[in-house]
Amino acid sequence: MILVFGSINVDLVARVATIPGPGKTVLAPSYERHFGGKGANQAVAAARLARPGQVVMAACVGDDAFGREAADNLTINGIATEFLRTVKSPTGCAFITVDAQAENAITVASGANLLARADDVPEALLSDATTLLLQMEVPFEQSLTLARRTRRAGGKVIWNCAPVPAGFEAADAATLLATSDVLIVNEHEAADIAAALGEPAANPSNLVRDPSTTCIVTAGAKGASAYFQGGEAIDVAAPLLKPVDTTGAGDTFVGAVAVALDEGFSVLDALDFGCRAAAQSCLAVGAQAGMPFRDSM
Ligand code: RIB
């Protein structure tokens, strides 16, 4: 069973020629609305690839139309939502600007996500059959508490350290690594964590401090690598596809890897599964629209 504890956002996307700098205004012809949030995206990616009934999400939404629609979207995707809590803050919202080169700039207004609590997850959900999937868009302390509870119950923790928060310190990074069975980051996040730890960024093996921890680093269209203690590493290339929208590709990779590891795949096969799923997800506009279903893999 995959338990996702994380954010739910609605993404408002404006396409512009150039992303504005400070003090500038640019016009976009219109805007699009998509379901998003790293937690919800990873839950949807996992649910489309896992056996039915294997994905549960614990999170917070506001008492507003965005929250109700985002919760319905999870249900439609086969995710158990009885541990969603409706709170007084507005549902999380991401303001995404995409330029002509498909580069983006994202501001996340966290809202309800800041009220997610580890206590929302009952002990009965945690066992040696639990794979907990975490990101960094809900309070770090709450994720840490749930990670520790999951490991005490014999479960596995997959932590996608995205985004790395401003002011992330050595102690935070060390605690993150100590509570992750699998850490998944992109190259920038790996460098930020290494910097917080005072380690050289060039070698992600330095992020593997425990023999049972695996560090997976994604490299976009190039694919992904896994690093193990002792310097061993494996690389997998991503399929060559012409992307339409890369928003949510990283989340698709994480959701797919979670399913693969939960089902007992090797790390090499999990990387391959993740890279293929992420490539497919880039063929439609919006974070979740292109996420593949198991029978198309
Ligand atoms: O990873 C993509 C997601 O990041 C978007 O859906 C947006 O909501 C932000 O959280």
Residues whose N, C-alpha, C, O or C-beta is under 5 A from the ligand:
A	BS01	RIB	N9 D11 G36 G37 K38 A94 G248 D251 A287
